[in-house]
């Protein structure tokens, strides 16, 4: 008899100890934001547009680099048989070498600029999506009476019952499917220099 009473008391203690934790779990929601951006309609739209813009940038870089590559190959062919000493006696070739180095540096700079432009384009395109996503998340939190929402990648484990990623994707799809994705161009350094000179900086 005493054994059954102890077992009942232990079960009651475990229930009361577990109940607050279970209630707390119901107030926590988990979301995978990477999956939301990759699988939502608007996320796929942005990705496709960015890939198209990136391809355009690559075409521009090839167009810029083709003449320089031709000059470089011609220069290498012309100087292949010359020693360092013989080359130093050819000021015309030394000048051409400096010119080629300058063009190669400009090409590298252009590549870096385009990489930054692509990042800026993505940030700009995602801005209205993040605003809408905040609205979707707030509505979901209110609907479920949650007090905490956690990013899934920050957790070691989260049960499916608290993961609302699929609901977020569905609600975001209902709210928006496309958004403008316009290429952001970095200011031309020469234009910036002219503006600074005009303003007396």
N, C-alpha and C positions, 0 to 999 in steps of 0.2 A: 504493500500500500504506500509506504513512504517513498519507495522507488518511483512509483507512478506520479506521486505528487511532485517529486524533484524534477522529473522529466517534463511535467506540465509547466512547472515554474520556469525551467530553462527555455522551453519553447516560447513561452510568453515574453521572456526577456529578449530573446533573439528577434521576435516579431516587432517589439516596440523599438529596439535598437535599429532594425533594418528599415522600418517604415519611414522615418525622416529622410534617410538616404535615398529611398525609392522615390519619395515625394520630390526631393531635390533634383533627382535625375530627370523627372518629368519637366522641370523648369529649365533644363539645359538643351539647347539645340546645336547640332553640328552641321557644318556646311563645307563642301569642298569647292572653293572659289575657282580653282584651276579648271575643274570639270565644268563648272557653270560657264566660264568664258570659252572653253573649247567645244562644248556640246550644245550650247544655246544657239538659236538661229542667228541672232545678231553677232555672236562671237564667231561663228563660221563665216558670216558675211565679211566681217572685219579682216579675218585671216586671209580670205580669198583676195580682197582688195589690196592688202599689204603685200601679198605675194606678187600681184601684178605690178605694183609700184616698185618693188624690189627688182623685178625683171627689167623694168624700164631703166632703173639706175644702172644695172649691169650692162645693158646695151649702150648707155651713155659712156660708161667707163671704157668699154671696148672701142667705141668710136673715138674717144679722146686718146686712148693709148695706141691705137693702130699706127698713126703717123710717127709717133715717137719710137715705137718698136721698129719701124722701117728704118728710121734714121740710125738707131742703135746698131742694127744689124749691118747697115752700110758702113758705119764707122768701125765696127769690129773687123769687118772684112778688109777695110782700107789699112788698118793698123796692125793686122795679124802678123805681118812679117817684120815689123819694126821693133827694135829693142827700146828699153826705157830711155837710153841715152839718145837714140835717134829721134824718138818722139819728143824729147825735150828741145830738140833743135827745130821743131816744127810748130811755131807759134799759132799757125792757123788750125792745126789739129788740137792743140791745147785749148784754144778758144772754143772749138767745136765740142770738146770733151766737157768743158765747164757748162756750155749751153745744154748739153744732153743731161748732165747731172741736175741742172736746174729744172728741166722739164720733168724728169723722173720724180723729183721732190714734189712738184706741183701735182703730178698724178697721184702720188701717195696721199697728199693733202686732200685732193678731191675725193678719194675713196673714203677717207675718214669723215669728211663733211657729209657725204651721202649716207654713211652709217648713222650719223647723228640725226640726219633728217628723217630717216626711217623710224628711229626711236621716237622722235618728236611727233611724227605722223600718227604712230600708234597711241601715244599718250593723248593726243588731241581727239582721236576717234573714240577712245574709251571713256572720255570725260562724261558725255551724256549717258552712257551705259551705266557707269558707276552711280550716277545720280538716280537713275531709274531703278537700279538694283537696290539701292538703299531704301527706296520706297517699297519695293517688293519684300525686302527682309523685314522692314518695320511692320508691314501688314501681316506677315506670317507670324512674327513674334506676338503681335496683339491677338491674332486668331487663336494661337496655342497657349497664350498666357505664360509665355516663357520670360525668364529674367536674364538669361545668359545665352549668347550664341558664340560658339567657338569654331575657329578654323580647324578643319580636320587634320591638316599636316602637323598641327601642334600637339596632337594626341597620339599616344601609343595604341590605344584601342577605343573604339566607340561602337556601340551596338547599332544595328540597323534602325531600331525603333526611335532613336534620337537624330538620325541623319535625315535632313530635309533637303538634300541637294537636288533630288529629282523634282520635288515640289517647287523649289526655287527656279529650276530650269523651265518648268512648265509655266509658272507664273510670269517669268521674264519673257518667254515666247509670246504669251498673251498680251504683254504690255508693249513689246517692240520686237521687230524682226530685222530691221536695217537701221543704219545710221550713216551720215556722211563720212566718207573717208577721203580726205583731201590732202594731197602731199604738202608737207611743210618744207619750204625752201629756206635754207640758211642765207642770211644777208651776204651779198657779194663783198669780199674784203676791200675791193677798190671803192665800192660805194660807201662803205663805212668810213674809209679814210677820207673821202671827199666830204662827207657830212661832218666829220670831226674838224677838218680844216675850215669848213664854212662857219662852224660854230665857235671857232677860235680855241678848240681844245688842244 
